[in-house]
Amino acid sequence: GYDWQLVFTGALTDSRPLLWAAAAQMGLQQRVHFLGYVTDAQKAAICKDCYCLVMPGLQETLGLPLLEAMTFGRPIVCSDNGGLPGLAGDAALYFDPRKPFELVAALQRLATEPGLYAQLQQRGQARLGEFSPQRLTDAYIGLFRQEGKQQA
């Protein structure tokens, strides 16, 4: 019931034929786009114009796309495993990537629950502040000092 476009970026060599066949079977070919790897400028345009970021990884350890979505003020819907929950904190809706109905429920909630979209945007901006270069530098210096004291 939503007029959304689904945009895939990055490598999908193994999954692309299966996903494309499923989209065709459902008559959604005009709404599904496989862009592959994109330039930074293309990625910025996608982030600026998207409704939200969906990241259904099974074993994600580095969630750079989450930080990019936060930078552009986009809500995040991502898997509840790997390092993603530790990175996104309370700035995301989570789902089990092995259970598609949980993803659907999260997207429906984002689209229909009053205030949730704005709340996740605000939480994302706050969370992004925790990853500023100065804050990360200060954290590393603190670790070095602590290690130095333990060595002495």
C-alpha positions in Angstrom: 0.0 0.0 0.0 3.0 2.4 -0.1 4.4 3.9 -3.2 8.0 3.2 -2.2 11.0 2.5 -4.4 13.5 -0.2 -3.3 17.1 0.7 -4.1 19.9 -1.8 -3.6 23.5 -0.7 -3.5 26.8 -2.6 -3.2 27.6 -6.1 -4.3 24.7 -8.4 -4.8 26.3 -11.0 -7.2 24.7 -14.0 -5.6 21.3 -12.6 -4.5 20.5 -10.3 -7.4 18.9 -12.9 -9.8 16.8 -14.3 -6.9 15.7 -10.8 -5.8 14.9 -9.7 -9.3 12.9 -12.8 -10.0 10.9 -12.2 -6.8 10.3 -8.6 -7.8 9.1 -9.7 -11.2 6.8 -12.3 -9.8 5.2 -9.6 -7.6 5.0 -7.2 -10.5 7.4 -4.7 -8.8 10.1 -4.4 -11.5 9.5 -0.7 -11.8 10.0 -0.2 -8.1 13.2 -2.2 -7.5 16.5 -0.8 -8.6 19.9 -2.5 -8.4 22.6 0.2 -8.6 25.7 -1.8 -7.6 28.5 0.2 -6.2 27.9 3.9 -6.3 30.1 7.0 -6.0 30.1 9.2 -2.9 28.1 11.8 -4.8 25.5 9.2 -5.9 25.4 7.8 -2.3 24.8 11.3 -0.9 21.9 11.8 -3.4 20.3 8.5 -2.5 20.6 9.2 1.2 19.2 12.7 0.8 16.2 11.5 -1.1 15.4 8.2 0.6 12.6 7.6 3.2 14.8 5.4 5.4 17.8 3.1 5.4 17.1 -0.6 5.6 20.1 -2.8 6.5 19.2 -6.5 6.7 22.7 -7.9 7.1 23.2 -11.2 8.8 26.7 -10.6 10.1 27.4 -6.9 9.8 30.3 -5.7 11.8 30.9 -2.3 10.3 27.8 -0.2 9.9 29.1 2.8 8.0 25.8 3.1 6.1 24.1 3.7 9.5 26.3 6.7 10.2 25.6 8.0 6.7 21.9 7.7 7.2 22.2 9.5 10.5 24.2 12.3 8.8 21.3 12.8 6.3 18.7 12.6 9.0 17.2 9.3 7.8 15.6 6.8 10.1 17.2 3.3 10.2 15.6 -0.1 10.1 18.2 -2.7 10.6 18.9 -6.3 11.6 19.2 -7.0 15.3 22.5 -8.9 15.1 26.2 -8.3 14.5 27.6 -4.9 15.4 24.6 -2.9 14.2 22.6 -2.6 17.5 25.8 -1.4 19.2 26.3 1.3 16.6 22.7 2.5 16.1 21.6 2.2 19.7 18.1 3.6 20.2 18.2 5.4 16.8 16.9 2.4 14.9 14.1 -0.1 14.6 15.3 -3.7 14.7 14.3 -6.9 13.1 15.5 -10.4 12.6 16.8 -10.6 9.0 15.7 -14.2 8.8 12.1 -13.2 9.4 10.8 -10.9 6.6 7.5 -10.3 8.4 9.5 -8.5 11.1 11.0 -6.1 8.5 7.5 -5.5 7.1 6.2 -4.8 10.6 9.1 -2.3 11.3 8.5 -0.5 8.1 4.7 -0.3 8.7 5.4 1.0 12.2 7.7 3.7 10.8 5.2 4.8 8.2 2.1 4.8 10.5 3.1 5.4 14.1 2.7 9.2 14.9 6.0 10.9 15.7 8.2 7.8 15.3 9.9 9.0 12.1 10.9 12.3 13.8 11.9 10.6 17.0 14.3 8.3 15.1 15.7 11.3 13.2 16.4 13.1 16.5 17.9 10.0 18.1 20.1 9.5 15.0 21.4 13.0 15.2 22.2 12.6 18.9 23.8 9.2 18.3 25.9 10.6 15.5 27.4 13.1 17.9 28.9 10.2 19.8 31.1 9.4 16.8 32.6 12.8 16.2 36.3 12.9 15.4 37.1 14.8 18.6 35.1 12.4 20.8 36.8 9.4 19.3 40.2 11.0 19.6 39.5 11.7 23.3 38.4 8.1 23.9 41.6 6.8 22.3 43.8 9.1 24.4 41.9 8.0 27.5 42.6 4.4 26.6 46.3 5.1 26.0 46.5 6.9 29.4 44.8 4.0 31.2 47.0 1.5 29.6 50.1 3.6 30.4 49.1 3.6 34.1 48.6 -0.1 34.2 52.0 -0.7 32.6 53.7 1.6 35.2 
